[in-house]
Amino acid sequence: MRETAVTVASEIWITLNWLLGLDEDVLSVHHMVLRAMVVFLFALLIVRLASKRFIGGNTAFDMVLGVMIGSVISRAITGQSPFFATLCASFTLVVLHALLGKAAFRFGYLGTVIKSQTRVLIRDGKVDWDAMKQSDLSQNDLLEALRLRSGVADWEDVNEARLERNGEISVIHKRSNET
């Protein structure tokens, strides 16, 4: 019984080797096509396992994962790196991202280190020019964000505007005078 299982496993490995060109120096078209299909399904699986935040690409923390997975996993298709080792490396990146995300949730200071923090740019209609300078934002950048995101043309109409951790500027309008 054990010999049969070993033989079956060996046959499966030989078939995978042949289909994916795992021991080939030069990959043929069918190797690349089958690798692309396997890698696509694998990438879909690990992205589904990753948090929904990653898909939204909210912070540099999330964007780094996306760029790295794309870079690493493409090597499995082109044969620039060992096939299964490359898949394991990309899976490891997703697990590390998830673990760091959980740690950042639990330990606020770690979240700030990994994901940055928000910065108040406008409070009660007054621009904090020091915060603008630290954020490398010009007056024109701020005005553009106010117009595009909130339909406001003047920062005096803004209660608060923040540079969020994902690089976007959020805007809270001043309430109209109530009598």
C-alpha positions in Angstrom: 0.0 0.0 0.0 2.8 2.4 0.9 4.7 1.6 -2.3 1.6 2.5 -4.3 1.3 5.9 -2.6 4.9 6.6 -3.2 4.6 5.5 -6.8 1.5 7.7 -7.3 3.3 10.7 -5.7 6.3 10.1 -7.9 4.1 10.0 -11.0 2.4 13.2 -10.0 5.8 14.9 -9.5 7.0 13.7 -12.9 3.9 15.0 -14.5 4.1 18.4 -12.8 7.8 18.6 -13.8 6.9 17.9 -17.4 3.8 20.2 -17.5 5.5 23.2 -15.7 9.0 22.7 -16.9 10.4 22.7 -13.4 13.7 21.2 -14.4 14.0 23.0 -17.7 16.6 25.7 -18.4 14.5 27.1 -21.2 10.7 27.2 -20.9 8.5 26.5 -23.9 5.2 28.2 -24.7 3.1 25.5 -23.0 5.3 25.8 -19.8 4.7 29.5 -19.6 1.0 29.2 -20.3 0.5 26.5 -17.7 2.7 28.4 -15.2 0.7 31.6 -15.8 -2.6 29.7 -15.1 -1.3 28.1 -11.9 0.2 31.3 -10.7 -3.0 33.3 -11.5 -5.1 30.8 -9.5 -2.5 30.8 -6.6 -2.3 34.6 -6.6 -6.1 34.8 -6.5 -6.2 32.4 -3.6 -3.6 34.3 -1.5 -5.1 37.7 -2.3 -8.5 36.3 -1.1 -6.7 35.2 2.1 -5.2 38.7 2.6 -7.3 41.4 4.2 -9.7 43.5 2.2 -7.6 46.5 3.1 -4.8 45.2 0.9 -7.0 45.1 -2.1 -8.0 48.8 -1.5 -4.3 49.7 -1.2 -5.0 52.1 1.6 -1.5 52.7 2.9 2.1 52.3 1.9 2.1 49.2 4.0 -0.6 47.7 1.7 1.0 49.0 -1.5 4.3 47.5 -0.6 2.7 44.1 -0.4 1.0 44.5 -3.8 4.2 45.5 -5.5 6.3 42.8 -3.8 3.8 40.0 -4.7 3.7 41.2 -8.3 7.4 41.2 -8.5 8.0 37.9 -6.7 5.1 35.9 -8.3 6.0 37.0 -11.9 9.3 35.1 -11.5 7.4 31.8 -11.1 5.8 32.4 -14.5 9.0 33.3 -16.3 11.2 30.7 -14.6 13.6 33.2 -13.2 13.3 31.6 -9.8 12.3 28.1 -8.6 8.6 27.7 -9.1 7.4 26.4 -5.7 9.9 28.4 -3.7 8.5 31.5 -5.4 4.9 30.6 -4.6 6.0 30.0 -1.0 7.7 33.3 -0.8 4.6 35.2 -2.0 2.4 33.3 0.5 4.9 34.2 3.2 4.5 37.9 2.3 0.7 37.7 2.6 1.1 36.0 6.0 3.6 38.6 7.2 1.3 41.4 6.1 -1.6 39.8 8.0 0.5 39.3 11.2 1.9 42.9 11.1 -1.7 44.2 10.5 -2.9 42.3 13.6 0.0 43.5 15.6 -0.6 47.1 14.5 -4.2 46.8 15.6 -3.2 45.5 19.0 -0.3 47.9 19.6 -1.2 51.4 18.4 2.4 52.6 18.3 3.3 49.9 15.9 0.4 50.9 13.7 1.8 54.4 13.6 5.3 53.1 12.7 4.0 50.8 9.9 1.2 52.9 8.5 2.1 56.5 9.6 -0.4 58.8 11.2 -2.8 61.5 10.1 -1.8 65.1 10.0 -4.3 68.0 10.5 -3.8 70.5 7.7 -6.8 72.8 8.4 -8.6 73.4 11.7 -11.5 75.9 11.9 -10.7 77.5 8.6 -7.0 78.1 9.3 -4.2 76.3 7.5 -1.4 74.8 9.5 1.5 75.7 7.3 4.0 73.7 9.3 1.9 70.6 8.8 1.7 71.5 5.1 5.5 71.8 4.9 6.1 68.5 6.7 3.7 66.9 4.3 5.4 68.4 1.2 2.1 69.9 0.1 1.8 73.2 -1.6 -1.1 75.7 -1.3 -2.2 74.6 -4.8 -2.2 70.9 -3.7 -4.4 71.7 -0.8 -6.8 73.8 -2.9 -7.0 71.1 -5.5 -7.9 68.5 -2.9 -10.5 70.7 -1.4 -12.2 71.3 -4.8 -12.0 67.7 -5.9 -13.0 65.9 -2.7 -15.5 68.3 -1.2 -16.4 71.0 -3.7 -15.0 73.7 -1.4 -13.0 76.5 -3.1 -11.8 78.2 0.1 -10.2 76.7 3.2 -12.1 79.1 5.4 -15.2 77.0 4.7 -13.5 73.9 6.2 -13.8 72.8 9.8 -11.0 70.3 9.4 -8.9 68.8 6.7 -6.4 65.9 7.3 -3.8 64.2 5.3 -4.8 60.6 5.9 -2.4 57.6 6.3 -3.2 56.6 2.7 -2.1 59.9 1.3 -5.6 61.3 0.6 -6.9 64.5 2.1 -10.2 64.2 4.0 -12.4 67.3 4.5 -15.1 68.1 7.0 -17.1 71.2 6.1 -18.0 73.9 8.6 -21.7 73.8 9.6 -23.8 76.6 8.3 -24.8 79.3 10.9 -27.9 78.2 12.6 -30.2 80.8 14.1 
